[in-house]
Amino acid sequence: DTAVSQTPKYLVTQMGNDKSIKCEQNLGHDTMYWYKQDSKKFLKIMFSYNNKELIINETVPNRFSPKSPDKAHLNLHINSLELGDSAVYFCASNHGPNTEAFFGQGTRLTVV
Amino acid sequence: KQEVTQIPAALSVPEGENLVLNCSFTDSAIYNLQWFRQDPGKGLTSLLLIQSSQREQTSGRLNASLDKSSGRSTLYIAASQPGDSATYLCAVYQGAQKLVFGQGTRLTINP
């Protein structure tokens, strides 16, 4: 019954590796997002997709590549992981502009 | 550039008290505003969405107000309970698609 689900919940990996985080929503929403919460707990948008099309790319390094195979899924692939990528990544979705956003439980990424 | 500030950063009150959490934003040209709670190690739970044309929104013991002209929102929690302990986040919709977050108020309700 989980509305927005992310996998994995925890991810520990070495510098230089490539990893993916998956997100799925069963709310029938058209828009999905990736947000990053840094060590100071500050949440900032990374990407927004509307019906599989990229709407927002908030000056995120090219090593981060979102992919939306359909409007219920938005995955995040990260190449050449760096120590500074360690954070909690949240997926979110809503019906569209300005509507109530629902968040997943987060993926805690630790790069060692 | 929109900046959202939440004061205080942390608040500790005894159970049963009514309390107010504050959120201010620098650019009054917002669309809507949403309040969330975040429990340790968990995701964000939506509490209330208040539309830019509204002044108030209520859900159970929670009441959120919005004053766009002064760039402020408050979240009022009535009859606080230990289960209300969490971090409360305020976020404004800037440019329709993008939520800009404050850094949160960490609330502790003491039994």
Interface residues (C-beta under 8 A of the other chain):
Chain A: V4 T31 Y33 Y35 K40 K41 F42 L43 K44 I45 S48 N50 I55 I56 E58 F90 A92 P97 N98 T99 E100 A101 F102 F103 G104 Q105 G106
Chain B: Y31 N32 Q34 F36 K42 G43 L44 T45 S46 L49 Q51 T87 L89 A91 Y93 A96 Q97 K98 L99 V100 F101 Q103 G104
